[in-house]
Amino acid sequence: MDLRWRPHDEEVIDHNLLCALAVLAHANGRSVVQELNHAVCSYVEQYLPSKLGDDGFALLVEVMREDTGAEGRLSAS
């Protein structure tokens, strides 16, 4: 069974994934937007260093902080 998400119509996030994020958000006392941001940050922290290497990841974090003014959301460690 292939469980990969495939876009339908013009949806950006799969309905089932959004429902799961809503359940997680409720359980963690966060909004769905906060939970989605947390999930993306976790994914980036986990997978980007292996794709870019530590130096590439550190550069990405630096650029993101400059562009958004974000402080401490991601770390290169």
N, C-alpha and C positions, 0 to 999 in steps of 0.2 A: 504494500500500500504506500503510495507516494503522498507524503503529508506536506510537501512544499507548498508555500503560498503562491497563488497565482492571482494577479489583480483581476477584479471583476468591475466592469463599467469604469468608473473613474476613482474607485476607492484607493486610498494611499496605504491604509493599514487594514489588514484582514479583520473581519468582524470578530472571529473567535479569539484572535490575538488581543484585540481591544477589550473584549470581555474578560480575558485572563488578566490583563493589566488592571482593569477596574477592580477585580477581586483582590489582587496583590496590593493595590493602592489602599483599598479599604482595610485590609489586614495590617498594613504598615502605617496607617494614619496619614496617608499622603493623598494628594489629588492625582488624577490619572495623568495629568501633564507632568507632575513631579515624578511619578513612577516611570513614565516613559523616558524622561531625562535620566533618571537613575539607571534604567536598563541600558540605555545607549552609552552612558559613561562607563558602566561596568563592561560592556562589550568592547568598547574602544580600549580600555585599560588592559583587558585580557588578550585581545587579538592583535592590536596594532603593533605592539613591540615586536612580535614574531614576524610581522610583515615588513616593518620599516627598520627594525633594529633599534637599540636603545637611543642612538644618536638621532635617528629619524623621528622617533617618538618624542624626544625632548624638543626637537625643532618644531614639530607640530603643536605641542602644548604651548610653546613660546608664541607662535604665530596666533594661536587661538586666543591667548590672553591679550595680545596686542589688539586683535580685531574686536574682541567683545568686552575687554576690561575684566574678564573673569579672573577671580583669585581663588586658587586652591581647589578647583573642581577636579582637575586631573593632575596626576603626578607622574613623573618619568621613572619613578622607582618601582 
